[in-house]
Amino acid sequence: MADCIFCKLANGEIPTNMIYQDEKVACFADVNPQAPVHVLVVPKCHIESADGIDESNSDAVKAIFEAIPKIAKLLHVENNYRLINNCGEGVGQTVKHLHFHLLSGLDAMKERLC
């Protein structure tokens, strides 16, 4: 999608703090972090939300979940992180591009959950 900010970030059209990337996945820092470690993991192809996943693009989601352990290891948070996906504006999806929040920092996360 031409005007999607996550497409532009994932494909290098807009500079960002790229944490990880391969041919199908990009991971970069969240601009509004909610925990000491807060990155976004996105497919490089445009999928609007979890409701947009189908047989034509599910390989991108598979690639995301294969990349997540690598990203966690790069960030030194393996076995100590949380994944969040929001599907729709009513639950907080503000960018219409499928993305997963990877958060870690146990103390900060406990404070937000209480």
C-alpha positions in Angstrom: 0.0 0.0 0.0 1.5 3.3 -1.1 0.7 5.4 1.9 1.3 2.8 4.7 4.0 4.0 7.1 4.9 0.4 8.2 5.4 -0.6 4.5 7.7 2.4 4.0 9.7 1.6 7.3 9.9 -2.1 6.5 11.1 -1.6 3.0 13.7 1.1 3.9 11.8 4.1 2.3 11.8 5.8 5.7 14.9 5.6 8.0 14.3 3.7 11.2 16.2 1.8 13.9 16.1 -1.6 12.2 16.6 -4.4 14.7 16.2 -7.3 12.3 15.2 -7.9 8.7 15.1 -10.6 6.1 13.3 -11.0 2.8 9.8 -11.2 4.5 10.1 -9.6 7.9 11.2 -6.3 9.4 11.6 -5.4 13.1 12.2 -1.9 14.4 11.8 0.0 17.6 8.4 1.3 18.6 8.3 5.1 18.6 6.1 5.1 21.7 7.6 2.3 23.9 5.5 0.8 26.6 8.3 -1.3 28.2 12.1 -1.1 28.3 12.2 -3.4 25.2 9.4 -2.6 22.8 9.8 -3.4 19.1 7.4 -4.0 16.2 7.6 -7.1 14.0 5.9 -6.7 10.7 5.6 -8.4 7.4 7.2 -6.6 4.5 4.1 -7.3 2.4 1.0 -5.3 3.2 -1.6 -7.2 5.3 -4.0 -4.8 6.9 -4.7 -6.9 10.1 -5.0 -10.4 11.4 -8.4 -10.5 9.6 -6.5 -10.1 6.3 -4.5 -13.3 6.7 -5.3 -15.9 4.1 -3.7 -18.7 2.1 -2.1 -16.1 -0.3 -0.1 -14.4 2.5 0.1 -16.7 5.5 3.7 -17.5 4.6 4.5 -14.0 5.8 3.0 -14.7 9.2 4.9 -18.0 9.4 8.1 -16.0 8.6 7.3 -13.6 11.4 6.9 -16.4 14.0 10.1 -18.0 12.8 11.9 -14.6 13.2 10.6 -13.8 16.6 13.0 -16.2 18.5 15.9 -14.7 16.6 14.8 -11.2 17.4 14.4 -12.1 21.1 17.9 -13.5 21.1 19.3 -10.3 19.5 17.6 -8.3 22.1 18.8 -10.6 25.0 15.2 -11.3 26.0 14.7 -14.9 24.9 12.2 -16.7 27.1 11.2 -13.4 28.7 9.0 -11.4 26.4 5.3 -10.8 25.5 3.7 -10.6 22.1 0.7 -8.5 21.4 -1.4 -8.0 18.2 -4.3 -5.7 18.0 -6.9 -6.3 15.3 -9.1 -3.3 14.6 -9.3 0.3 15.9 -11.7 -0.7 18.7 -8.9 -2.6 20.5 -6.1 -0.2 19.7 -4.8 -0.9 16.2 -3.6 2.5 15.1 -1.7 1.5 11.9 -3.5 -0.7 9.4 -0.6 -3.0 8.8 -0.4 -6.3 10.6 2.2 -6.0 13.3 3.2 -7.7 16.5 4.5 -5.8 19.6 7.4 -7.7 21.3 7.8 -6.3 24.8 10.1 -7.2 27.7 11.3 -5.7 30.9 9.5 -7.6 33.6 9.3 -4.9 36.2 7.8 -2.3 33.8 5.4 -4.9 32.4 4.1 -5.8 35.9 3.5 -2.2 36.7 1.4 -1.7 33.6 -0.6 -4.9 34.2 -1.5 -4.0 37.9 
